[in-house]
Amino acid sequence: MTTSNTYTFDPANADLVLEAFERIGKRSNQLDGNMLRSAARSANFICSNWANLGINLWKVGQTTVPLVQGVSLLTLPISVSQVLTVYLTPSGASDRILYPFGRDDYMSIPNKTDQAPPNAYWFNRTSTPTLQLWPVPDSGGPYTLTYAAMLRQMDFGATMAQTADLPYRFLDAFCADLAVALSVKFAPERLQVLMPLAQKALNDARAEDRELAPISISPDLSSYWN
């Protein structure tokens, strides 16, 4: 048996759109500019919806920023969808994990201007997300802060020569979801057939999109003995 010995399959946006249209029974010679623009719009709505389904590992990135004494509010890029882990690196010391708290927890702090090495953060999920640190960074630094975050998928461009912000294992799920969205608009008679296929493709992809490291959970029982 002779194989290709290549790993280059990375279809352009145009190929993903054509595949989705073919799944609803529309050939390329039946498409017009309005239909292609509609497909690109639907593709971006799919990306928006996938951001609500949990952590997409291929979109997890890590960023390190220097902290400034007296500045506790960090403005994050609009590409940040969810902050997952945050740790502080003091000068000449070991990394320290920071713990998340919510809006009410932060609001209940009596003195929000106390300065010390930060040990907690509040991720405020506004349109322009922010990270509120507490305590406020003091003069004991320099400190650097590292956070891991799930990022938004990059826009699915109407320029069909571009490629989608997708890993190999999610290509079929994306085409299947796009076919469903296009079926609602252009082939509603196929919707009942396409919906379960799309759900299975997405479930299969998400089931594989996981870390394979073992998890060890150890309860803290020290309060029972102290």
Secondary structure, 3 states (H helix, E strand, C coil): CCCCCCCCCCCEHHHHHHHHHHHCCCCHHHCCHHHHHHHHHHHHHHHHHHCCCCCCHHHEEEEEEECCCCCCEEECCCCEEEEEEEEEEECCCCCEEEEECCHHHHHCCCCCCCECCCCEEEEECCCCCEEEEECECCCCCCEEEEEEEEECCCCCCCCCCCECCCCHHHHHHHHHHHHHHHHHHHCHHHHHHHHHHHHHHHHHHHHHCCCCCCCCCCCCCHHHHC
